[in-house]
């Protein structure tokens, strides 16, 4: 495994480093900030976004002395888009995340994640607690909590209907999302997200095979019941949930406490949805830094 640093941005004050992290035969584009000697904070994005969803957090973490790293994950990075849903199993996604940390020489690290990245984070924390200093998850409840809520709450079951569509409508889902200049894909993003971010993401997801590769997370890493294996969490955990999240309800968010066997803080972010990292960056950063500094 090798890490190549793009010379144009590396070390320039106020800018982010552009890295390429090689894991096996995959090449992951990434953004980093902060000193190499700082405690590693690994940030995992969700769908449909890339490492640049964490720009505000990267800058803040770097300025606070942490080594912050956000990676374009499997299926998102142009150099890491394998064919076949079997190449997107949860164990492979967790393995990627551990390899990203290894690339920075971090035996232990802080993990921050959102949406699908959050599912990977819960599974990683449950299976490899010794690797983590702390866990922070935005929007995504513990998988067992979400399964319970889905089984008992018709509203939560209905709100996850898009997952069943993505899984079953292979090819059709892609056409639906990209038709009419990607109108349906654009509608996924919060209106409060900067237009430039959305256009960058749409352009990258419109590359040949890119959208299918990202949707393969739904097709290869879970089933119709959204079954994600993750046991009790034994590392200090911060869980942030946006009051306006249209897909992941408060019921599942509140049930998450029953799956944490460690110090735990649950914070509702008012006026924000699952995109809280960009909708309420100052509040998210303040909570994140407080959590990291205590662990």
Secondary structure, 3 states (H helix, E strand, C coil): CCEEECCCCCCCCCCCEEEEEEECCEEEEEEEECCCCCCEEEEECCCCCCHHHHHHHHHHHHHCCCEEEEECCCCCCCECCCCCHHHHCHHHHHHHHHHHHHHCCCCCEEEEEECHHHHHHHHHHHHCHHHEEEEEEECCCCHHHHHHHHHHCHHHHHHCHHHHHHHHCCCHHHHHHHHHHHHHHHCCCCCCCCHHHHHHHHHHHCCCCHHHHHHHHHHHCCCCCCCCCCCCECCCEEEEEECCCCCCCHHHHHHHHHHECCCEEEEEECCCCCCHHHHCHHHHHHHHHHHHHCC
